Amino acid sequence: MLKRTKRRYVSLKIDSDARFNSQDLIDALWSSVTKLFGEYGASRTGLTLIDHDQSRNVAIIRVSLAALENVQATLASITKIGDTPAGIHVTTVSGTIRSLRKKAE
């Protein structure tokens, strides 16, 4: 019998004057995870972009609970998205999107 994978939703604030499209953001996330933890470690994160608001520079990602600390370390190590300097900060972590949006308000 397979166990269900527990997930966490993470709200992110992108610290930059520039605006990024969703593809640039997810490319930066995956590149950083792969650089720090390799292909195998990256595959264990279950990293998925759920929502991205370019106008407010915020995003929501979904990650595996087991890899949450690794992903947070990865986010702290990001200094550029594309060729533009940027930082990513975790604002909220929650078990459901609904409660994440409530906490973020």
N, CA, C and O atoms as a GROMACS GRO file, in nm:
protein
  420
    1MET      N    1   0.083  -0.118   0.000
    1MET     CA    2   0.000   0.000   0.000
    1MET      C    3   0.089   0.125   0.000
    1MET      O    4   0.181   0.136   0.081
    2LEU      N    5   0.060   0.218  -0.090
    2LEU     CA    6   0.139   0.340  -0.100
    2LEU      C    7   0.091   0.445  -0.002
    2LEU      O    8  -0.029   0.462   0.020
    3LYS      N    9   0.186   0.515   0.057
    3LYS     CA   10   0.150   0.626   0.144
    3LYS      C   11   0.132   0.752   0.061
    3LYS      O   12   0.199   0.772  -0.040
    4ARG      N   13   0.040   0.834   0.105
    4ARG     CA   14   0.016   0.960   0.038
    4ARG      C   15   0.130   1.057   0.067
    4ARG      O   16   0.176   1.066   0.181
    5THR      N   17   0.174   1.129  -0.033
    5THR     CA   18   0.280   1.226  -0.016
    5THR      C   19   0.224   1.352   0.049
    5THR      O   20   0.130   1.412  -0.002
    6LYS      N   21   0.283   1.392   0.162
    6LYS     CA   22   0.240   1.514   0.228
    6LYS      C   23   0.309   1.631   0.160
    6LYS      O   24   0.427   1.625   0.126
    7ARG      N   25   0.233   1.736   0.140
    7ARG     CA   26   0.284   1.853   0.069
    7ARG      C   27   0.266   1.978   0.153
    7ARG      O   28   0.184   1.982   0.244
    8ARG      N   29   0.343   2.079   0.120
    8ARG     CA   30   0.328   2.210   0.182
    8ARG      C   31   0.325   2.314   0.071
    8ARG      O   32   0.391   2.300  -0.032
    9TYR      N   33   0.249   2.417   0.095
    9TYR     CA   34   0.239   2.530   0.003
    9TYR      C   35   0.318   2.645   0.062
    9TYR      O   36   0.305   2.676   0.180
   10VAL      N   37   0.400   2.707  -0.021
   10VAL     CA   38   0.491   2.811   0.026
   10VAL      C   39   0.463   2.940  -0.052
   10VAL      O   40   0.464   2.941  -0.175
   11SER      N   41   0.440   3.047   0.022
   11SER     CA   42   0.420   3.178  -0.038
   11SER      C   43   0.555   3.248  -0.046
   11SER      O   44   0.630   3.250   0.052
   12LEU      N   45   0.587   3.304  -0.162
   12LEU     CA   46   0.716   3.366  -0.186
   12LEU      C   47   0.699   3.513  -0.222
   12LEU      O   48   0.603   3.551  -0.288
   13LYS      N   49   0.794   3.594  -0.178
   13LYS     CA   50   0.803   3.733  -0.221
   13LYS      C   51   0.932   3.748  -0.299
   13LYS      O   52   1.040   3.715  -0.250
   14ILE      N   53   0.921   3.798  -0.422
   14ILE     CA   54   1.038   3.816  -0.508
   14ILE      C   55   1.087   3.959  -0.489
   14ILE      O   56   1.014   4.054  -0.518
   15ASP      N   57   1.209   3.974  -0.441
   15ASP     CA   58   1.266   4.104  -0.409
   15ASP      C   59   1.348   4.153  -0.528
   15ASP      O   60   1.466   4.122  -0.541
   16SER      N   61   1.282   4.232  -0.616
   16SER     CA   62   1.348   4.286  -0.734
   16SER      C   63   1.260   4.395  -0.793
   16SER      O   64   1.138   4.394  -0.777
   17ASP      N   65   1.324   4.489  -0.860
   17ASP     CA   66   1.248   4.595  -0.928
   17ASP      C   67   1.190   4.545  -1.060
   17ASP      O   68   1.092   4.599  -1.109
   18ALA      N   69   1.252   4.444  -1.116
   18ALA     CA   70   1.208   4.390  -1.245
   18ALA      C   71   1.088   4.297  -1.226
   18ALA      O   72   1.061   4.251  -1.115
   19ARG      N   73   1.018   4.272  -1.334
   19ARG     CA   74   0.906   4.176  -1.336
   19ARG      C   75   0.953   4.052  -1.412
   19ARG      O   76   1.023   4.063  -1.513
   20PHE      N   77   0.912   3.936  -1.363
   20PHE     CA   78   0.954   3.810  -1.424
   20PHE      C   79   0.832   3.731  -1.466
   20PHE      O   80   0.730   3.731  -1.397
   21ASN      N   81   0.842   3.662  -1.580
   21ASN     CA   82   0.732   3.574  -1.616
   21ASN      C   83   0.747   3.443  -1.540
   21ASN      O   84   0.852   3.416  -1.481
   22SER      N   85   0.643   3.363  -1.542
   22SER     CA   86   0.640   3.239  -1.465
   22SER      C   87   0.750   3.143  -1.508
   22SER      O   88   0.808   3.074  -1.424
   23GLN      N   89   0.779   3.137  -1.636
   23GLN     CA   90   0.882   3.045  -1.686
   23GLN      C   91   1.019   3.081  -1.634
   23GLN      O   92   1.096   2.992  -1.596
   24ASP      N   93   1.053   3.211  -1.631
   24ASP     CA   94   1.182   3.253  -1.577
   24ASP      C   95   1.195   3.216  -1.429
   24ASP      O   96   1.301   3.173  -1.384
   25LEU      N   97   1.084   3.233  -1.355
   25LEU     CA   98   1.086   3.202  -1.213
   25LEU      C   99   1.106   3.053  -1.189
   25LEU      O  100   1.191   3.015  -1.109
   26ILE      N  101   1.031   2.968  -1.257
   26ILE     CA  102   1.042   2.824  -1.235
   26ILE      C  103   1.178   2.772  -1.283
   26ILE      O  104   1.235   2.680  -1.223
   27ASP      N  105   1.231   2.831  -1.390
   27ASP     CA  106   1.365   2.793  -1.436
   27ASP      C  107   1.471   2.825  -1.329
   27ASP      O  108   1.561   2.745  -1.306
   28ALA      N  109   1.459   2.941  -1.265
   28ALA     CA  110   1.554   2.979  -1.160
   28ALA      C  111   1.543   2.886  -1.040
   28ALA      O  112   1.644   2.847  -0.981
   29LEU      N  113   1.419   2.850  -1.004
   29LEU     CA  114   1.398   2.760  -0.891
   29LEU      C  115   1.460   2.623  -0.918
   29LEU      O  116   1.535   2.571  -0.836
   30TRP      N  117   1.428   2.565  -1.034
   30TRP     CA  118   1.480   2.432  -1.068
   30TRP      C  119   1.632   2.432  -1.083
   30TRP      O  120   1.699   2.338  -1.041
   31SER      N  121   1.685   2.538  -1.142
   31SER     CA  122   1.830   2.547  -1.160
   31SER      C  123   1.900   2.549  -1.024
   31SER      O  124   2.002   2.483  -1.005
   32SER      N  125   1.845   2.625  -0.931
   32SER     CA  126   1.905   2.635  -0.799
   32SER      C  127   1.894   2.504  -0.721
   32SER      O  128   1.990   2.463  -0.655
   33VAL      N  129   1.779   2.439  -0.728
   33VAL     CA  130   1.760   2.310  -0.659
   33VAL      C  131   1.857   2.206  -0.715
   33VAL      O  132   1.919   2.131  -0.640
   34THR      N  133   1.869   2.202  -0.846
   34THR     CA  134   1.958   2.105  -0.911
   34THR      C  135   2.103   2.132  -0.875
   34THR      O  136   2.180   2.039  -0.852
   35LYS      N  137   2.141   2.259  -0.870
   35LYS     CA  138   2.278   2.295  -0.836
   35LYS      C  139   2.313   2.252  -0.694
   35LYS      O  140   2.423   2.201  -0.669
   36LEU      N  141   2.220   2.272  -0.600
   36LEU     CA  142   2.249   2.240  -0.460
   36LEU      C  143   2.236   2.091  -0.427
   36LEU      O  144   2.317   2.037  -0.351
   37PHE      N  145   2.136   2.024  -0.484
   37PHE     CA  146   2.105   1.887  -0.442
   37PHE      C  147   2.114   1.783  -0.553
   37PHE      O  148   2.088   1.666  -0.528
   38GLY      N  149   2.149   1.823  -0.674
   38GLY     CA  150   2.163   1.729  -0.784
   38GLY      C  151   2.028   1.688  -0.841
   38GLY      O  152   1.923   1.730  -0.791
   39GLU      N  153   2.032   1.608  -0.944
   39GLU     CA  154   1.910   1.564  -1.013
   39GLU      C  155   1.820   1.483  -0.921
   39GLU      O  156   1.699   1.502  -0.919
   40TYR      N  157   1.880   1.392  -0.845
   40TYR     CA  158   1.801   1.306  -0.756
   40TYR      C  159   1.733   1.389  -0.647
   40TYR      O  160   1.614   1.372  -0.620
   41GLY      N  161   1.809   1.477  -0.584
   41GLY     CA  162   1.753   1.562  -0.480
   41GLY      C  163   1.643   1.652  -0.533
   41GLY      O  164   1.543   1.675  -0.465
   42ALA      N  165   1.662   1.705  -0.654
   42ALA     CA  166   1.562   1.791  -0.715
   42ALA      C  167   1.434   1.714  -0.744
   42ALA      O  168   1.324   1.767  -0.730
   43SER      N  169   1.448   1.588  -0.786
   43SER     CA  170   1.330   1.509  -0.818
   43SER      C  171   1.248   1.477  -0.693
   43SER      O  172   1.128   1.453  -0.703
   44ARG      N  173   1.311   1.475  -0.576
   44ARG     CA  174   1.243   1.444  -0.451
   44ARG      C  175   1.166   1.564  -0.393
   44ARG      O  176   1.087   1.547  -0.300
   45THR      N  177   1.187   1.684  -0.447
   45THR     CA  178   1.122   1.802  -0.392
   45THR      C  179   0.975   1.812  -0.431
   45THR      O  180   0.895   1.866  -0.355
   46GLY      N  181   0.938   1.761  -0.549
   46GLY     CA  182   0.801   1.776  -0.597
   46GLY      C  183   0.766   1.921  -0.623
   46GLY      O  184   0.649   1.960  -0.612
   47LEU      N  185   0.864   2.001  -0.657
   47LEU     CA  186   0.848   2.145  -0.675
   47LEU      C  187   0.754   2.176  -0.791
   47LEU      O  188   0.776   2.131  -0.904
   48THR      N  189   0.648   2.253  -0.762
   48THR     CA  190   0.550   2.294  -0.864
   48THR      C  191   0.510   2.437  -0.840
   48THR      O  192   0.482   2.476  -0.726
   49LEU      N  193   0.505   2.516  -0.945
   49LEU     CA  194   0.458   2.654  -0.935
   49LEU      C  195   0.306   2.652  -0.944
   49LEU      O  196   0.250   2.606  -1.044
   50ILE      N  197   0.238   2.700  -0.841
   50ILE     CA  198   0.093   2.700  -0.836
   50ILE      C  199   0.036   2.832  -0.887
   50ILE      O  200  -0.059   2.832  -0.966
   51ASP      N  201   0.093   2.943  -0.843
   51ASP     CA  202   0.041   3.074  -0.880
   51ASP      C  203   0.156   3.174  -0.883
   51ASP      O  204   0.250   3.164  -0.805
   52HIS      N  205   0.147   3.271  -0.975
   52HIS     CA  206   0.249   3.374  -0.984
   52HIS      C  207   0.182   3.505  -1.024
   52HIS      O  208   0.119   3.513  -1.130
   53ASP      N  209   0.196   3.606  -0.941
   53ASP     CA  210   0.140   3.738  -0.968
   53ASP      C  211   0.255   3.832  -1.002
   53ASP      O  212   0.328   3.877  -0.913
   54GLN      N  213   0.271   3.862  -1.131
   54GLN     CA  214   0.382   3.946  -1.176
   54GLN      C  215   0.372   4.088  -1.122
   54GLN      O  216   0.474   4.150  -1.091
   55SER      N  217   0.251   4.140  -1.110
   55SER     CA  218   0.235   4.280  -1.070
   55SER      C  219   0.277   4.302  -0.924
   55SER      O  220   0.330   4.408  -0.891
   56ARG      N  221   0.256   4.202  -0.837
   56ARG     CA  222   0.294   4.216  -0.696
   56ARG      C  223   0.425   4.143  -0.663
   56ARG      O  224   0.472   4.150  -0.550
   57ASN      N  225   0.482   4.074  -0.760
   57ASN     CA  226   0.605   3.995  -0.741
   57ASN      C  227   0.592   3.894  -0.628
   57ASN      O  228   0.679   3.882  -0.542
   58VAL      N  229   0.481   3.820  -0.630
   58VAL     CA  230   0.460   3.712  -0.533
   58VAL      C  231   0.427   3.583  -0.608
   58VAL      O  232   0.381   3.586  -0.722
   59ALA      N  233   0.453   3.470  -0.543
   59ALA     CA  234   0.426   3.341  -0.605
   59ALA      C  235   0.391   3.240  -0.497
   59ALA      O  236   0.422   3.260  -0.380
   60ILE      N  237   0.325   3.132  -0.538
   60ILE     CA  238   0.296   3.020  -0.450
   60ILE      C  239   0.352   2.895  -0.517
   60ILE      O  240   0.326   2.868  -0.634
   61ILE      N  241   0.429   2.818  -0.440
   61ILE     CA  242   0.482   2.691  -0.490
   61ILE      C  243   0.435   2.578  -0.399
   61ILE      O  244   0.401   2.600  -0.282
   62ARG      N  245   0.433   2.457  -0.454
   62ARG     CA  246   0.401   2.338  -0.376
   62ARG      C  247   0.526   2.252  -0.370
   62ARG      O  248   0.592   2.231  -0.472
   63VAL      N  249   0.558   2.202  -0.251
   63VAL     CA  250   0.675   2.115  -0.234
   63VAL      C  251   0.638   1.998  -0.143
   63VAL      O  252   0.540   2.003  -0.069
   64SER      N  253   0.718   1.895  -0.150
   64SER     CA  254   0.702   1.779  -0.062
   64SER      C  255   0.743   1.820   0.079
   64SER      O  256   0.841   1.893   0.097
   65LEU      N  257   0.669   1.774   0.179
   65LEU     CA  258   0.702   1.807   0.318
   65LEU      C  259   0.842   1.760   0.355
   65LEU      O  260   0.914   1.830   0.427
   66ALA      N  261   0.882   1.644   0.305
   66ALA     CA  262   1.014   1.590   0.336
   66ALA      C  263   1.126   1.679   0.281
   66ALA      O  264   1.237   1.679   0.335
   67ALA      N  265   1.098   1.754   0.175
   67ALA     CA  266   1.201   1.836   0.111
   67ALA      C  267   1.185   1.985   0.142
   67ALA      O  268   1.255   2.068   0.083
   68LEU      N  269   1.096   2.020   0.232
   68LEU     CA  270   1.067   2.161   0.260
   68LEU      C  271   1.191   2.238   0.303
   68LEU      O  272   1.216   2.348   0.252
   69GLU      N  273   1.268   2.184   0.395
   69GLU     CA  274   1.388   2.255   0.441
   69GLU      C  275   1.491   2.271   0.329
   69GLU      O  276   1.557   2.375   0.320
   70ASN      N  277   1.504   2.170   0.244
   70ASN     CA  278   1.596   2.181   0.131
   70ASN      C  279   1.552   2.291   0.035
   70ASN      O  280   1.635   2.368  -0.014
   71VAL      N  281   1.423   2.298   0.009
   71VAL     CA  282   1.372   2.400  -0.083
   71VAL      C  283   1.390   2.539  -0.022
   71VAL      O  284   1.424   2.634  -0.094
   72GLN      N  285   1.369   2.553   0.107
   72GLN     CA  286   1.389   2.684   0.171
   72GLN      C  287   1.536   2.726   0.162
   72GLN      O  288   1.564   2.844   0.142
   73ALA      N  289   1.627   2.632   0.178
   73ALA     CA  290   1.769   2.663   0.162
   73ALA      C  291   1.799   2.705   0.019
   73ALA      O  292   1.878   2.796  -0.005
   74THR      N  293   1.737   2.638  -0.075
   74THR     CA  294   1.754   2.671  -0.215
   74THR      C  295   1.705   2.812  -0.246
   74THR      O  296   1.771   2.888  -0.316
   75LEU      N  297   1.588   2.846  -0.193
   75LEU     CA  298   1.532   2.979  -0.217
   75LEU      C  299   1.623   3.088  -0.164
   75LEU      O  300   1.637   3.194  -0.225
   76ALA      N  301   1.685   3.063  -0.050
   76ALA     CA  302   1.776   3.162   0.010
   76ALA      C  303   1.902   3.180  -0.074
   76ALA      O  304   1.966   3.285  -0.067
   77SER      N  305   1.937   3.079  -0.153
   77SER     CA  306   2.061   3.087  -0.231
   77SER      C  307   2.042   3.155  -0.368
   77SER      O  308   2.140   3.181  -0.437
   78ILE      N  309   1.918   3.183  -0.406
   78ILE     CA  310   1.894   3.245  -0.537
   78ILE      C  311   1.930   3.393  -0.532
   78ILE      O  312   1.882   3.467  -0.446
   79THR      N  313   2.016   3.434  -0.624
   79THR     CA  314   2.057   3.574  -0.632
   79THR      C  315   2.019   3.638  -0.765
   79THR      O  316   2.022   3.760  -0.779
   80LYS      N  317   1.984   3.556  -0.864
   80LYS     CA  318   1.946   3.608  -0.994
   80LYS      C  319   1.833   3.525  -1.053
   80LYS      O  320   1.826   3.404  -1.034
   81ILE      N  321   1.745   3.592  -1.123
   81ILE     CA  322   1.644   3.525  -1.204
   81ILE      C  323   1.671   3.571  -1.347
   81ILE      O  324   1.659   3.689  -1.379
   82GLY      N  325   1.708   3.476  -1.430
   82GLY     CA  326   1.758   3.513  -1.563
   82GLY      C  327   1.892   3.581  -1.544
   82GLY      O  328   1.983   3.524  -1.482
   83ASP      N  329   1.906   3.702  -1.596
   83ASP     CA  330   2.029   3.779  -1.578
   83ASP      C  331   2.008   3.896  -1.483
   83ASP      O  332   2.097   3.979  -1.467
   84THR      N  333   1.891   3.904  -1.422
   84THR     CA  334   1.856   4.017  -1.337
   84THR      C  335   1.875   3.981  -1.189
   84THR      O  336   1.828   3.876  -1.145
   85PRO      N  337   1.943   4.066  -1.113
   85PRO     CA  338   1.958   4.038  -0.969
   85PRO      C  339   1.821   4.034  -0.901
   85PRO      O  340   1.736   4.119  -0.924
   86ALA      N  341   1.802   3.933  -0.817
   86ALA     CA  342   1.675   3.917  -0.746
   86ALA      C  343   1.696   3.827  -0.624
   86ALA      O  344   1.786   3.743  -0.623
   87GLY      N  345   1.614   3.847  -0.525
   87GLY     CA  346   1.615   3.761  -0.408
   87GLY      C  347   1.475   3.706  -0.388
   87GLY      O  348   1.377   3.769  -0.425
   88ILE      N  349   1.466   3.588  -0.329
   88ILE     CA  350   1.334   3.527  -0.303
   88ILE      C  351   1.325   3.499  -0.154
   88ILE      O  352   1.415   3.438  -0.096
   89HIS      N  353   1.216   3.543  -0.093
   89HIS     CA  354   1.196   3.526   0.050
   89HIS      C  355   1.067   3.448   0.075
   89HIS      O  356   0.965   3.473   0.010
   90VAL      N  357   1.072   3.355   0.168
   90VAL     CA  358   0.954   3.279   0.208
   90VAL      C  359   0.873   3.366   0.304
   90VAL      O  360   0.927   3.414   0.404
   91THR      N  361   0.744   3.386   0.274
   91THR     CA  362   0.660   3.465   0.363
   91THR      C  363   0.570   3.378   0.449
   91THR      O  364   0.548   3.408   0.566
   92THR      N  365   0.517   3.269   0.392
   92THR     CA  366   0.425   3.183   0.465
   92THR      C  367   0.437   3.039   0.416
   92THR      O  368   0.462   3.015   0.298
   93VAL      N  369   0.420   2.944   0.507
   93VAL     CA  370   0.414   2.802   0.472
   93VAL      C  371   0.287   2.744   0.532
   93VAL      O  372   0.255   2.772   0.648
   94SER      N  373   0.214   2.664   0.454
   94SER     CA  374   0.089   2.607   0.503
   94SER      C  375   0.063   2.473   0.437
   94SER      O  376   0.126   2.438   0.337
   95GLY      N  377  -0.031   2.398   0.495
   95GLY     CA  378  -0.066   2.266   0.442
   95GLY      C  379  -0.170   2.272   0.333
   95GLY      O  380  -0.184   2.176   0.256
   96THR      N  381  -0.244   2.383   0.324
   96THR     CA  382  -0.345   2.397   0.219
   96THR      C  383  -0.335   2.536   0.156
   96THR      O  384  -0.288   2.630   0.220
   97ILE      N  385  -0.378   2.546   0.033
   97ILE     CA  386  -0.375   2.676  -0.035
   97ILE      C  387  -0.470   2.774   0.034
   97ILE      O  388  -0.439   2.892   0.049
   98ARG      N  389  -0.585   2.724   0.076
   98ARG     CA  390  -0.684   2.811   0.140
   98ARG      C  391  -0.626   2.878   0.265
   98ARG      O  392  -0.638   2.999   0.282
   99SER      N  393  -0.565   2.800   0.352
   99SER     CA  394  -0.509   2.858   0.474
   99SER      C  395  -0.387   2.944   0.444
   99SER      O  396  -0.360   3.040   0.516
  100LEU      N  397  -0.314   2.911   0.338
  100LEU     CA  398  -0.200   2.993   0.299
  100LEU      C  399  -0.247   3.132   0.258
  100LEU      O  400  -0.189   3.232   0.299
  101ARG      N  401  -0.353   3.137   0.179
  101ARG     CA  402  -0.406   3.267   0.135
  101ARG      C  403  -0.462   3.347   0.253
  101ARG      O  404  -0.450   3.469   0.256
  102LYS      N  405  -0.523   3.276   0.351
  102LYS     CA  406  -0.573   3.345   0.471
  102LYS      C  407  -0.460   3.405   0.551
  102LYS      O  408  -0.468   3.519   0.596
  103LYS      N  409  -0.352   3.327   0.569
  103LYS     CA  410  -0.238   3.375   0.646
  103LYS      C  411  -0.169   3.491   0.576
  103LYS      O  412  -0.118   3.582   0.642
  104ALA      N  413  -0.167   3.488   0.443
  104ALA     CA  414  -0.097   3.591   0.366
  104ALA      C  415  -0.169   3.725   0.367
  104ALA      O  416  -0.108   3.828   0.338
  105GLU      N  417  -0.297   3.725   0.399
  105GLU     CA  418  -0.374   3.851   0.398
  105GLU      C  419  -0.334   3.943   0.508
  105GLU      O  420  -0.389   4.052   0.521
   0.00000   0.00000   0.00000
